Structures are given as C-alpha cells and as structure tokens.
Amino acid sequence: MDRNSTIGITGATGFIGQALARRLTERCRPMRLFGRRQSTTSSGQLIEPLNSSPESLEGIDVLVHLAGIASSDRPESEIRRANIDLALDVARTAIAANVRRFIFFSSLHVHGKAAGSAITPQTPFEPQNSYARSKAEAERQLKDECAGRIELVIVRPPMIYGRGGKGSFQALLKLVKTGLPLPFGAATAKRSFCSISNLVLATEAVIDHPTPPAVFIPADAEDLSTRDLCLAMRTSLGSKSLLVPVPAWAMLPMLRATGRAEMGQSLFEPLIIDRTHWATWGWRPDQRTVDSIQSEIR
C-alpha cells in the first residue's frame, strides 16, 4: 500500500488502537477511526460509530480490526459475539465496501498458554480459555469468509505491554514498585513479549508491505523470564525489591488453590515464538527487549 492509502481502525479507543492512531497521525497518514459510538479523541479526531453499512467503510484501503473483548472475564457467549460475530460482520462489510486488506488482531494464546517448542505461524491451535477459543474460531471463519474476496492478514501478538496498558505486566510492575520481596527468583521460563511501540511499528509494516505474510507473530527482539522482567523493571525504577527463589513445587499448589493456575504457567513454563518467519519480509524490532521495557515504564 502507498502512503496515500486510507487506513481504518476499529476499536480505536482501546490501548492498541490509540497507540496506532497516534503513530499514523504523526506520519500524516489518511485515517478513519471507528468505535462503539461517535466521539472524538483527545486530539480532536472523530471516532465514527461502527455499523454494517458498506457506505461506512467507503474509501478505506486497509482496515485494522482491533475491536473485541481481550480477556476471559466475561460470559463466553458475550466474548464470542464480540470476537467472532463482530469480526465476521466487519469483514463482510469491508468486502462489500471494496476494502483491499483486512488485518485481524488475534493472539498468541490460540496456541496455548505454554509450549515446549517455539511457536510458528503453522503451529496447531491449543486454546485454553474462552478468549483464546474465540480468537482461534474467528481466525478459522475469517479465512473461509475472506478467501478470494479480500486480502486477510492475521496478527498474533504475545503479551503486550506499555504505558496505559493493563493486565499481568502492569500488575507485576505495581508489585516491583512496592519494593517488597517478590517470590519470582526461580521463575526462569522464557516467554515472548511485545512492547506497544514494537507492535505499532509491526502493524504499520503490515499495512504498508505490498505482500505481507498471511500470519504474522510480532514480538520484542529477545525473550525474557518473569525473573528477567522483574530485574529490568527494578533497574529502571530504582526499586530495591528482592527476588526470592520460591520453587515451582511450592508456588503452584497455592496458585491452583486460589484459581490462578494460568499464572503458574506464565511463571514456570516457556512460551516463545520462532522469529525466522520475519526474515521472509524483512521486519525486525529496532530495540533490545530490556531497552523496550525500560523505555515503556520510565
């Protein structure tokens, strides 16, 4: 796509949507933003209500679909409506409006919460919660719906972090800020992460590339463990938190008893991506992972 292509963003008021809109605004890219209702951004940009009328997407060349529910905390029927039904409805509207490329944001968790080998775009699905199941099913149905009608690109990021974000990264950051001893000294399983800055750059690359990959898994340059994350945060914040090496055999029963078994996987089981698929089209993050983490929390 050329720089004059008009880019649409659904879910433009969310964490990723706002960051992507800021980047495209800085680059003076033609853009239209969509949300649940009409409003304006802090910089005065119009948020258009998302609907099923092809006229609503008229003139858009690339549509980035970010709208949906990003957790498993809601009823599964509600998650399916937001992550499957809405995605299909928006894709059909985009097809009717002659949009050229549909970029769907999925999740690395369609492959599970942990994996013994590096994840590639071809790794089989093993979703373990309602959110991941909805994303896996949306991918399957979108491939059928879009085949031969619109170019589909699926983006499967790992855990995303950055200023203004939520989730387990922010919870860990809050703990490190307390300066209290933390029981993560033995949490050395490597995991892939993606800063919001790297994710935005990756999305821009997918928007602009003439032949992007059908499935793209963006991430930071290197993988870190929870212990590594805590050390990077501690260094950046000047925190004095000690990392106590509590072993998995002691921590896992407590996590299971409190309904946090998935946290145990994040601490003690690996989930990394295979970055070789980046080489086919030349994308790579431009910061070391530790530098990305420290720049996002300063």
Helices and strands as residue ranges (DSSP letters): E 7-10, H 15-26, E 31-35, E 39-40, E 46-49, G 54-57, E 62-65, H 76-80, I 81-85, H 86-96, E 101-105, G 108-111, H 130-146, E 151-155, E 159-161, H 168-178, E 193-195, H 196-208, E 215-216, H 226-237, H 248-257, H 261-268, G 275-280, H 289-297
